[in-house]
């Protein structure tokens, strides 16, 4: 997030945006130097004023509203945002295509390359570095995400929610499609494309529904992921027994990588952790290490 010219924002000055987004369909053609993002938004008016889309450090390839470019007199290009006047309309479909360079993203905000993988960090304002969007936490939308990449480079493609489709594509590429049925702010969007292996555990919820828990780790670390998995099961059971709250997705994933820039991030259904907060071996870890893993795993699960 660029704070060099940030203005003071006071809670008393809060006003809802004139337009919100109810649903988002994202398509990523992943490449470390040139990722192309197609963003289709179903927008709804909720007050007077223009549609506002924030952006930062990306290249906009195209922009359309209901299938046509906005009229020149209706479009204003301002620093860090676009404003589009849409008089007489209460709902529109906006499609934005952008290009980004994850390998050059040294701020580690938005979509960036770390070692041989691609990861996201969207809190607090990283999503606007991926696509043009009303990047505020009061804009709650349902996300459908399709990830496409070379299988040899990125054999694992993860995003929030439930995986509803996956398969092979020509030229050694493959795809995975994810749907998150629950509205969320865009700062909780997450994407992982990397070479990882899973520790899987299928358990019944309190109502008897089978859910899949997955810890995704780098090769060679599976034998140190057991305590984190036990901690995740304990957190799920405590939430059920204490508050009657079940996991509401079909799967819950934790990704552990040694070079994640944050300690942990509670993206809905796809937590991303630095490996020091997931991996532990009885031969080398201390009691404090085990306690820290259990507390952070639980903390991020409860935030979901």
C-alpha positions as CSV (number, residue, x, y, z in Angstrom):
1,X,0.0,0.0,0.0
2,X,1.4,3.4,-1.0
3,X,1.2,5.7,2.0
4,X,3.4,8.5,0.8
5,X,0.4,10.7,0.0
6,X,-2.3,9.1,2.2
7,X,-5.0,11.4,3.5
8,X,-6.4,11.2,7.0
9,X,-9.6,9.2,7.0
10,X,-11.9,9.7,9.9
11,X,-14.7,7.4,11.0
12,X,-17.1,10.3,11.3
13,X,-16.6,11.0,7.6
14,X,-17.6,7.5,6.5
15,X,-20.1,7.3,3.7
16,X,-21.2,4.2,1.7
17,X,-20.1,4.1,-1.9
18,X,-22.8,4.9,-4.5
19,X,-22.2,1.6,-6.1
20,X,-21.5,-1.8,-4.6
21,X,-20.6,-5.2,-6.1
22,X,-22.7,-8.3,-5.4
23,X,-20.7,-10.9,-7.4
24,X,-17.3,-11.1,-9.0
25,X,-16.0,-13.6,-11.6
26,X,-12.2,-13.6,-11.9
27,X,-10.1,-15.4,-14.4
28,X,-6.3,-15.5,-14.0
29,X,-4.0,-16.5,-16.8
30,X,-1.0,-16.9,-14.4
31,X,2.5,-16.0,-15.4
32,X,5.3,-14.6,-13.2
33,X,6.1,-11.7,-15.5
34,X,2.7,-11.2,-17.2
35,X,-0.5,-12.3,-15.5
36,X,-3.7,-11.4,-17.2
37,X,-6.8,-10.9,-15.0
38,X,-10.3,-10.7,-16.3
39,X,-12.7,-9.2,-13.7
40,X,-16.4,-9.4,-14.3
41,X,-18.4,-7.5,-11.7
42,X,-22.2,-7.4,-11.1
43,X,-22.6,-3.9,-9.7
44,X,-25.7,-2.4,-8.0
45,X,-26.5,1.2,-7.2
46,X,-27.1,2.0,-3.5
47,X,-26.9,5.8,-3.6
48,X,-26.3,8.9,-5.7
49,X,-22.9,9.2,-7.4
50,X,-20.5,7.5,-9.8
51,X,-19.2,4.0,-9.8
52,X,-15.7,4.2,-8.2
53,X,-12.9,1.6,-9.0
54,X,-9.6,1.8,-7.2
55,X,-6.3,0.6,-8.8
56,X,-2.6,0.7,-8.2
57,X,0.5,-0.6,-10.0
58,X,-1.3,-2.4,-12.9
59,X,-1.9,-1.9,-16.6
60,X,-5.5,-1.7,-17.7
61,X,-6.1,-3.4,-21.0
62,X,-9.8,-2.8,-21.4
63,X,-12.9,-1.6,-19.6
64,X,-16.6,-2.1,-20.5
65,X,-20.0,-1.4,-19.0
66,X,-22.8,-3.6,-20.1
67,X,-20.7,-4.7,-23.1
68,X,-19.5,-1.3,-24.4
69,X,-16.8,1.1,-23.4
70,X,-18.1,3.9,-21.2
71,X,-18.6,7.2,-23.0
72,X,-15.6,9.6,-22.7
73,X,-17.6,12.2,-21.0
74,X,-18.8,9.7,-18.3
75,X,-15.3,8.5,-17.5
76,X,-12.9,10.3,-15.2
77,X,-9.3,9.0,-14.7
78,X,-8.1,10.2,-11.3
79,X,-5.0,9.3,-9.2
80,X,-5.5,5.8,-8.0
81,X,-9.2,5.5,-9.1
82,X,-11.6,5.6,-12.0
83,X,-15.0,7.2,-11.7
84,X,-17.8,6.3,-14.1
85,X,-21.1,8.2,-14.3
86,X,-24.1,5.9,-14.9
87,X,-27.2,8.1,-14.8
88,X,-30.5,6.2,-15.1
89,X,-29.1,2.8,-14.3
90,X,-29.5,0.8,-11.1
91,X,-27.4,-2.2,-12.0
92,X,-24.6,-2.9,-14.5
93,X,-22.1,-5.5,-15.5
94,X,-18.5,-4.2,-15.6
95,X,-15.7,-6.1,-17.2
96,X,-12.1,-5.0,-16.6
97,X,-9.0,-6.7,-18.0
98,X,-5.7,-5.9,-16.4
99,X,-2.1,-7.1,-16.7
100,X,0.2,-7.4,-13.7
101,X,3.8,-8.5,-13.1
102,X,4.0,-10.6,-9.9
103,X,7.8,-11.1,-10.2
104,X,8.3,-7.3,-10.1
105,X,6.0,-6.8,-7.1
106,X,8.5,-6.1,-4.4
107,X,5.9,-4.6,-2.1
108,X,4.5,-8.1,-1.5
109,X,1.0,-6.6,-1.7
110,X,-1.5,-8.0,-4.2
111,X,-0.2,-10.9,-6.3
112,X,3.5,-11.5,-6.0
113,X,6.1,-14.1,-6.7
114,X,8.0,-15.7,-3.8
115,X,10.6,-18.4,-4.6
116,X,8.8,-20.5,-7.2
117,X,5.2,-19.8,-6.2
118,X,2.6,-17.1,-6.6
119,X,0.8,-15.8,-3.6
120,X,-1.5,-13.0,-2.6
121,X,-1.6,-10.6,0.3
122,X,-4.7,-8.3,0.0
123,X,-5.1,-6.9,3.5
124,X,-5.4,-3.9,3.7
125,X,-5.5,-2.6,0.1
126,X,-3.7,-5.2,-2.0
127,X,-6.6,-6.2,-4.2
128,X,-6.5,-2.9,-6.1
129,X,-3.0,-4.0,-7.3
130,X,-4.6,-7.0,-9.0
131,X,-7.6,-5.4,-10.7
132,X,-9.8,-2.3,-10.7
133,X,-12.3,-2.6,-7.9
134,X,-14.1,-0.7,-5.1
135,X,-11.5,-1.8,-2.7
136,X,-13.2,-1.1,0.6
137,X,-14.2,-3.6,3.4
138,X,-17.8,-2.5,3.2
139,X,-18.1,-3.9,-0.3
140,X,-19.1,-7.5,0.2
141,X,-19.3,-9.8,-2.9
142,X,-19.4,-13.4,-3.8
143,X,-16.3,-14.6,-5.6
144,X,-16.0,-17.2,-8.4
145,X,-12.3,-17.6,-9.4
146,X,-10.8,-19.5,-12.3
147,X,-7.0,-20.1,-12.2
148,X,-5.0,-21.2,-15.3
149,X,-1.3,-21.9,-15.5
150,X,1.4,-24.2,-16.8
151,X,1.1,-27.4,-14.8
152,X,4.9,-27.9,-14.7
153,X,5.3,-24.5,-13.1
154,X,2.3,-24.4,-10.8
155,X,0.9,-27.9,-10.2
156,X,-1.3,-26.7,-7.3
157,X,-3.9,-23.9,-7.9
158,X,-5.9,-22.7,-4.8
159,X,-8.4,-20.0,-4.0
160,X,-11.1,-19.4,-1.5
161,X,-14.2,-21.6,-1.1
162,X,-15.0,-24.9,-2.7
163,X,-13.3,-26.3,-5.8
164,X,-16.1,-26.9,-8.3
165,X,-14.0,-27.9,-11.4
166,X,-10.5,-28.6,-12.6
167,X,-8.8,-30.2,-15.5
168,X,-6.2,-30.2,-18.3
169,X,-5.9,-27.5,-21.0
170,X,-3.8,-27.6,-24.2
171,X,-0.1,-26.8,-24.3
172,X,0.6,-28.3,-20.8
173,X,-1.7,-25.9,-19.0
174,X,-4.4,-26.7,-16.5
175,X,-7.1,-24.9,-14.6
176,X,-9.0,-24.9,-11.3
177,X,-12.3,-23.2,-10.6
178,X,-13.3,-22.1,-7.1
179,X,-16.6,-20.7,-5.7
180,X,-16.9,-19.0,-2.4
181,X,-20.7,-19.0,-1.7
182,X,-20.4,-16.3,1.1
183,X,-20.0,-12.6,0.4
184,X,-16.6,-11.2,1.6
185,X,-14.6,-8.1,1.4
186,X,-11.9,-8.2,-1.3
187,X,-9.1,-8.0,1.3
188,X,-9.9,-11.6,2.2
189,X,-9.4,-12.8,-1.4
190,X,-6.6,-15.3,-1.7
191,X,-4.7,-17.2,-4.5
192,X,-1.9,-19.7,-4.3
193,X,-0.1,-21.2,-7.3
194,X,2.8,-23.3,-6.3
195,X,4.4,-26.8,-6.0
196,X,3.0,-28.1,-2.7
197,X,1.9,-31.3,-1.2
198,X,-1.1,-31.8,1.1
199,X,-1.7,-33.4,4.5
200,X,-5.4,-34.3,4.2
201,X,-7.9,-35.2,6.9
202,X,-11.6,-35.8,6.3
203,X,-13.8,-35.4,9.4
204,X,-17.5,-35.2,10.2
205,X,-19.0,-32.0,11.5
206,X,-21.3,-32.0,14.5
207,X,-24.3,-32.5,12.1
208,X,-22.5,-35.4,10.3
209,X,-21.4,-33.5,7.1
210,X,-18.0,-34.6,5.8
211,X,-15.5,-31.8,5.4
212,X,-11.9,-31.9,4.1
213,X,-9.1,-30.2,6.0
214,X,-5.9,-29.7,4.1
215,X,-2.5,-28.4,5.1
216,X,-0.5,-27.6,2.0
217,X,3.3,-27.6,2.6
218,X,6.5,-27.6,0.6
219,X,7.9,-31.1,-0.2
220,X,9.8,-32.6,2.7
221,X,7.7,-30.9,5.4
222,X,4.8,-33.2,5.7
223,X,6.3,-35.0,8.8
224,X,6.2,-31.7,10.7
225,X,2.6,-30.7,9.9
226,X,0.8,-33.1,12.3
227,X,0.6,-30.8,15.3
228,X,-0.9,-28.0,13.1
229,X,-3.6,-30.5,11.8
230,X,-4.4,-31.6,15.3
231,X,-4.7,-27.9,16.3
232,X,-7.0,-27.2,13.4
233,X,-9.3,-30.1,14.3
234,X,-9.3,-28.9,18.0
235,X,-10.3,-25.4,16.8
236,X,-13.1,-26.7,14.7
237,X,-14.5,-28.9,17.5
238,X,-14.2,-26.0,20.1
239,X,-16.2,-23.7,17.8
240,X,-18.9,-26.4,17.4
241,X,-19.1,-27.2,21.1
242,X,-18.9,-23.7,22.4
243,X,-21.0,-21.7,19.9
244,X,-22.7,-24.4,17.8
245,X,-20.8,-23.1,14.7
246,X,-19.8,-25.6,12.0
247,X,-17.4,-25.1,9.2
248,X,-19.6,-23.7,6.4
249,X,-17.4,-24.8,3.5
250,X,-16.7,-28.2,2.0
251,X,-13.0,-27.8,2.7
252,X,-10.7,-25.7,4.8
253,X,-7.1,-25.1,3.7
254,X,-4.0,-23.8,5.4
255,X,-0.9,-23.1,3.2
256,X,2.5,-22.9,4.8
257,X,5.4,-21.4,3.0
258,X,8.8,-20.3,4.3
259,X,8.8,-17.0,2.5
260,X,5.3,-15.7,3.2
261,X,5.8,-12.0,4.1
262,X,3.1,-12.0,6.9
263,X,2.9,-14.2,9.9
264,X,-0.6,-15.5,9.0
265,X,-3.6,-14.3,7.0
266,X,-7.2,-15.4,7.7
267,X,-8.4,-15.4,4.1
268,X,-11.8,-17.2,4.0
269,X,-11.2,-20.9,3.6
270,X,-7.6,-20.4,2.5
271,X,-5.3,-19.3,5.3
272,X,-1.8,-18.5,4.3
273,X,0.9,-18.9,7.0
274,X,4.6,-18.5,7.3
275,X,5.8,-22.1,7.9
276,X,7.3,-21.2,11.3
277,X,3.7,-21.0,12.5
278,X,2.7,-24.4,11.1
279,X,5.6,-26.7,11.1
280,X,7.1,-28.4,14.2
281,X,9.1,-31.5,15.0
282,X,9.1,-33.0,18.5
283,X,12.9,-33.5,18.1
284,X,13.6,-29.8,17.7
285,X,10.6,-27.7,18.6
286,X,10.0,-26.3,22.1
287,X,6.8,-26.3,24.1
288,X,6.5,-22.6,23.2
289,X,6.6,-23.5,19.5
290,X,3.8,-26.0,19.8
291,X,1.7,-23.5,21.9
292,X,2.2,-20.7,19.3
293,X,1.2,-23.0,16.5
294,X,-2.0,-24.1,18.2
295,X,-2.9,-20.5,19.2
296,X,-2.3,-19.0,15.7
297,X,-4.1,-21.9,13.9
298,X,-7.1,-21.4,16.2
299,X,-7.0,-17.6,15.9
300,X,-7.1,-17.7,12.1
301,X,-9.8,-20.4,12.0
302,X,-12.1,-18.4,14.4
303,X,-11.6,-15.3,12.1
304,X,-13.3,-17.3,9.3
